């Protein structure tokens, strides 16, 4: 925490909840950008319609595939609820956005973890 909060949002909401939401939304935006660029470069998911990125949303809604995506996102949200709830209530020392997934060992030491928090 660097103390920068000109609108005093941290005083109105739990800062851990806001950090969790910020990290989750940031990760979703990064995945969305990769998907947008990948489709326009000719990479398609096997069951996805072969349309441009601009038309993909409307096409997926009309065909019903967007409903499947909504269900998949709902399952992921439901599964992550317990970890977030335990963090919010103080039952665990879990940090916001940390799902203990580090396949590339980028934060395998406390020094690396502290360095990554500053980036």
N, C-alpha and C positions, 0 to 999 in steps of 0.2 A: 504494500500500500504506500503510495507516494504522496497521499494527502490532497490530490487534485480532485476536487468535487465542487465546482462552482455553483451547481444547482442544488446541492445538498441532497442528492438522491440516496446516498448511503444512510442518511438519517431517516428516510421514509421507508426503505425496503432493506431486507437482509442482503448484505454485500455478497455473501456466498451464493445466494440465489441469482443475483445479478451477474456475477462472474460465470456461473454455470451457463446461464442463458447466452451470455456474450460469446463464450467459447463454442457452444453448440451451434449458434447461428453462424459464427465465422467459419466453422468446419463445413457446414451445409453449403454456404456460399462458395467455398473453395471447390467442393465437389460439383456444384452446379456449373461453375465456370469451366471446369475440366470437361464435363459432359457436353456443354454447349460447343466448345471448341472441337472436341472429338467427333461429334456428329457432323459438323461442317467440314471436317477433314476425312470423312468417309468411314469412320468407325461406328458400327451399330451393334446394339445388344441384339441377340438372336430373335427375340420375340417383339422387338420394337418396330414401329413403322419406319420405312425408309423415306423420311421427309427432312426438310431443312430444320435447323434449330428453331427458327422463328415460328414455323408451323407445328412443331412437335407437341406443344401443350394442347392446342385445340384439337389436333388429331387424336391424341391419347384420351382426351375427355370424351370425344364422340365415340370412340371405339370401346370405352370402358376400362382401358388399361390404367388410367389415372386412379380409379377406385382401388385397384390392386395395390398401387403404390401407397395410397393413403392407408390401407390396411397394414402394409409392411412397416410404414413409419409408426403407426399406432402401436404395433407389437414392440418395436424397439423402445418407444417412449414408455410403455408399460413395464418393460423389463428394467429400464434404468431408474424407474421411480423409487424402488427400495433403496438403492445406493444414494440417491439424492436426498431422500427423506432421512436416512441415517446420518448423513453429513449435516443436514440442517438442524437435526435435534441434538447433535453433539455425541452421538453414539459411536462414531468412528472418527479417525483423524484424516479422513479422505479430503483431498484438496479439490476444489471445483474443477471439473473437466478431466479428472484423473480416473480412468477406468482400468488402471494397471496393465495397459497394453503398451509394451515397448519392444517390438520385435527387432528393432535396429540398435538397441542398447544405447540410445541417445542420452538417457538420464539414469544410468546404472549406478552412479555414485552421487552422494549428497552435493558435492561440488558442481557436478554437471547439472543437477536438478536446479540448483540455485542460479546458475548461469542461464539456463533456459528460461527461467521465470523473468529475467530481466530483458529478454529479447522480444 
